[in-house]
Amino acid sequence: MRKLFFFTFILLLTVKVTAQVSTDSIAKKEFSEEENDTVVKDPILLEEVVVYRSKLSPEEKKQFLLLQNRVYKVYPYAKTAADRLTALNKNMDKMKTNKEKKKYFKLVENYMEGEFTDQLKKLSRKQGQILVKLIHRQTGFTTFELIKDYKSGWKAFWSNNTAKLFDINLKAKYQPYEVNEDFLIESILDRAFNRGRLARQKPATPIDIDELTEYWEQKAQKK
C-alpha cells in the first residue's frame, strides 16, 4: 500500500496539468511580480555562463525571475506530496487489516482530490514540468514510476505519451549535477530556504549546494 496516496495526486497532475497550454499572457502574469537585484548576488548559471556577484542582463534577469516564480509556485505541492507519503506510510504500518487500510486510503484520496484539483488545473505547462522534477527531488520517485506502480505499466506509458504532447516528461528526474535548469532550481530553493521564503524539506537524495555550485563553476571555466 506504500505510495498509494499518489494515485490521486499524480493522476490529477497527468490529466489536469498537461491539459493546460501556456500562453504569453500566462508568462507575463508570472513575471508581474517585482523583484530587486538581491536575487542575483549569489553565484548562478544561465545558458552555461556563470554569473558571479554581478548584475544580469535584462533578458537573463527576466528568465531567472520567471524560473524563480515557477519554483515558488510549485514547490509547496511537491513538499506536501512528500509529507503526505511519510504520514500515510506511518499510519498504514499501524493498521492490521486490508479493510482498514483501504478505508483510510479512501479518506486520504478524497482529501487530496479536494485539496489539489482546482489548484493543479491553474498550473501552466512549464510549472507542470518543474513540479514533476520537484516531486522526484522530494520523494525519490518519478511520476511515471508512481503511476506504473498503481495504474499498471500500460497506463504509465500512455500517460507519459499524452504528457509529451505538452512537453511534460513524466519520467523526468531531478538532476542538478547534469541539467543546468535543475542547478538553477536548487540554487533558488537554497536561497528561499535561507530567507524563510519557502519551508525547508530535505530532498530524498542529499544535495550539497556548495559542492554543486563549485561543480558548475568549474564546468563553465573549462568551456
N, C-alpha and C positions, 0 to 999 in steps of 0.2 A: 504493500500500500504506500510505500515511500514515494514522494514526489507527486502524489495524486492531486494535490490541490492545484498543480499547474495545469490540470486538464482544462479548467475554465479560463484561467488567465492566459495561457498560451493560445487556446482556441480563439479567444477574443482578439488577441494580438494578430493572429493569422487572418481572420475574417474581416475584422474591423479596420485595423491599421493599414493593411495592404489595399484596402478599398479607397483610401484617401490619396488623391493625386495632388501633390504640392503645386502651388501656383506662385506667381510673382507677388501676389498680394499677401500670401502666407509668409513668404520670405521677408517682405517689408515689415509685416506685423511683428515677426520675431526679432527684427533688428531695431524696432522702435525704441527699445529701452536705452536710455542714455548711459554711457559708461565713461569713466575717466582713464587717464593714462596709467593708473596704478596696476591695471590688469596685465601690462606688458613689462613690468620691471623685473620679473623673473625670467630665466632663460626659457625661450620657447622656440619651436621649429615650425616653419611654414614653407611648403614647397621645397623641402630638403635643404633649406637655408636656415642656419641657427641665427637667431637674433638675440643678442645678449646685452641686457641693460641699455637698450636703445629703442627709440620710437619706431613703430612700424609705419609703412606707407599707408595711406588711406584705404586702399583696397585690401591690404594684408590685415589691417585692423578690423575692417568690416567682416572679413571671412572668419577671423578669430572670434569676434564677438558673436557672430551667428552660431558658431560651434559651441561657444560657452553657454549661450542662451538655450540651445537644444539640450546640452548636458544637464543644465539646471532643471529643465522641464521634465526629463525622463528618468533621471537618476532615482528620484523617490519611488518610482514604480518598481525598479529593479531591487532597491533596498527592501521594499515591502514584500516583494516576492521571496527574498531570502529569509526575511523574518518569519513569514508565514510557513515556509518549509521547515524551519527549525522548530517552531511551535507545534506544527502538525505532527512531525516525527515524534516529539516528546509525548504528546497526548496519545498518539496511536500506540506507542510502546506500552502505555498503561492499560490499554483495553485488551480484554481476553478473548472476545468473540468477534467473528467477521461481521455479525449483525450490528454490533456496537460501532465497529469501525465504519461500516457503510453509512450508518445513520449520522455519525459525526462528520464524515466526509461530505455528505449531502448538505449539512449545515454550512460547512466551510465553502462549498461550491456556490451555494446561494448567496452567501456574504460577498464572495469575490466578484460574482456577476453584478450584484447590486452596487458594489463599490467602484468598479472599474469600467463598466460598459460605456457609459456616457463620456468618460474622460478619454478612453482609448480611441473612441471614434473621432475625437478632435485632433489627434496627432497627425502631423504631416508625414510625408514619405520619409524624409531624412530623419525625423525624430524617431520613426519606427526602426530605421536602420541602426541608429545609436542604441535604442532600447534593447534590440536583440543582442548587441555586443555587451551591454552592461548586465544583462541577465546572465550571460556566460561568466562575466567578471565576478559577479556576486555569488553565483550558485555552483559554478564549475561544470554546468551542463549547457549544451547548445539548445536552442529552441527546437531544432529538428530532433535531437535526441529525446527530448521530453515528450514530443508528440509521438515519436516512434514507440516509446515505451508503453504508452497508454492509448494510442489510437492506431496501432499497427504500422508496419513499415510502408504499406501502400498509402495510407493516409498521409504519412510524413512526406513521401515522395511527391504526391500531388499538391500538398500544402506548400512545399518548397518551390515547385514549379509555378504555382499561382503567384507566390510572393515575388518570384523573379521578374514577373511582368511589371512589378512596381519597384524594381531594383532593391528588393529586400531578400537577402540570402539567409534563410533560417539556419543554415549550417555555419554561419559566420561565428568565428571565435574572437575573443578579445586578445590581441597580440601586440602589446605595447613595445616589444623589442623588435618587431618585424614590420608593423604598419605605422606609418607616420601619423595618421589621424588618431590612432589609439594612444600614441605617446602624448599627443596634444590633449586628448581627453583625460589621461592620467594626470597631466600637469594641472589642468583645470580643476579636477577633483581635489588634488592635494592642496591647492591654494584655497579652494572653497571650504575644505575641512578645517584648515588652519584659521580661517577667518570666521568660522561659525556660520557660513552661508549654507552649507549642507551638513547633515548629520553623518558623522563618520561611521563607516561599517567596513570591517576588514574584508578584502576580496577572498575568494576561495583559494587562490594561489597568491602567496605573499609577494608584494612588489616593493622594491627599494627605490624610492623616487630619485635619490641622489645618484645611485648606480645607473639608473635608467637614463637620467639626464646626461651623465658623463658619456654613456654609450653613444647617444645620438650626437653629442658634440664631437666626439672622436670620429664618428662615421662621416659627419659633414666636412671635417677637416681633411679627410682622405680624398675627397672629390676634387 
